């Protein structure tokens, strides 16, 4: 079956490491990667070559220009101007690598920073196991893109040693049933994710049960309200507790059953009956005594006779 690969990946100036991997695979699919690596000319033809030898020689010579065409087509015009003067695909490849990936010293510093970030990774309480694994793999993939051989076993060890305490029971059961030194990362993540799902389902069932229990208690209390009218009982009970409550004795009345602001004998309060300060009308001793109704009628009769 014939294979027609897609167009080459286009480099726009960012994420060079990703483009490097894609373009290398693209050149290998066209059997052109050896030309970029070695940058050697095919040996000259011998005397009296056959038609097959001539055809093979022409194909070997054309590989150099095919690889160069792939590299030129795989970059934007603003980057093409930096490699258009290169005579060979290897020269163009090395120029792009030096400019966008940096020197060997720069690459080593990037690796040191990424390894430090990997060692400092810890799982947050608010994220799931898969989210934490994605954060770890993002750092690991950047390390691998720089050419470092980073094994999956180091990733597994990192996940196991940095999980919160709530996963200890699952890790212990996995140690009893499997060899954690050889367990694939995907199997570990799936086992931990299954435990998360079970815990989430139990919490959901518990919440629903508690909600239904509160609903039953609310219906029972509402039915008791209809028969016994507990709000009136609470109101009376509140009044009784208020009368029994003790307050600091007020300086003017010496009583302890009320606050100072409610006192009837405050010095700045004015009586509405006698207009004097120091008490209210309710406890005024100078207010006129009410006359009886029959006394008023007798007085009226005397006035008429007079």
Secondary structure, 3 states (H helix, E strand, C coil): CCCCCCCCCCECCCCHHHHHHHHHHHHHHCCCHHHHHHCCCCCCCCCCCCHHHHHHHHHHHHHHHHHHHHHHHCECHHHHHHHCCCCCHHHHHHHHHHHHCCCHHHHHHHHHHHHHHHHHCCCCCCCCHHHHHHHHHHHHHHHHHCCCCCCHHHHHHHHHHCCCHHHHHHHHHHHHHCCCCCCCHHHHHHHHHHHHHHHHHHHHHHHHHHHHHHHHHHHHHHHHHHHHCHHHHHHHHHHHHHHHCCCCCCCCCCCCCCCHHHCCCCCCCECCCCCCECCCHHHCCCCCCCCCHHHHHHHHHHHHHC
